[in-house]
Amino acid sequence: MMDSYLDLITSQHRGREKFMRTVEALLSCSDDIFALAVYLDDEYDLDYATGVQEDVLGEFVGAQRTLPYQPDKGLSPVLDNEAYRNLLRAQIAKNMWKGGIYDIKELWSALFGKGIIIQDNQDMTIDVLAIGIDDQITKEMVRQGLIIPKPQGVRVNYYFSEQAVFGYDLETETIKGYDHANWMNSMPDVSFAYDIDDPKTGMNGYDDSSWM
């Protein structure tokens, strides 16, 4: 920042050594302050913050690193930096949530860049199918209601799928149908196949495939 100000000094004063030293001395303080501000901004950026910086962000948004329950399968209730970052993002999204059920889809995409399917059962419950979550601790946080926001008084049934689910005449990140030009080869994670039952390839029909 100092150099940009020094460049503004006109030629008739630039050769004055005492004047230039005085200006540099005055600017050095503000230059250090500016460098500190940039450093703090980077340190507390949610995409890069770790350790104490993450904990401070958690105090601001209302999410603690230690989970309020004991996770299954011997997992530690103290989140590592990556899992805690997911929780912080989710808490920020909750704080900004407008309250609509289908707004959750936009929040989920912004948080994880992955698909989610929501069905309103019209009985004060909703079914949420989260697609593509592969780590156990995040699944635990979803089940405990720490990740996905929900309307007050509404019960959420959570389901998980590691792959896109089957649907007729649809072609989205979360639902795949017959119309894809080469869908069995280009989407190897999709386990449903019409009129094919081959355990070696993982392709099954209506009776056994995971989409059921």
Disulfide bonds with the S-S distance in Angstrom:
none
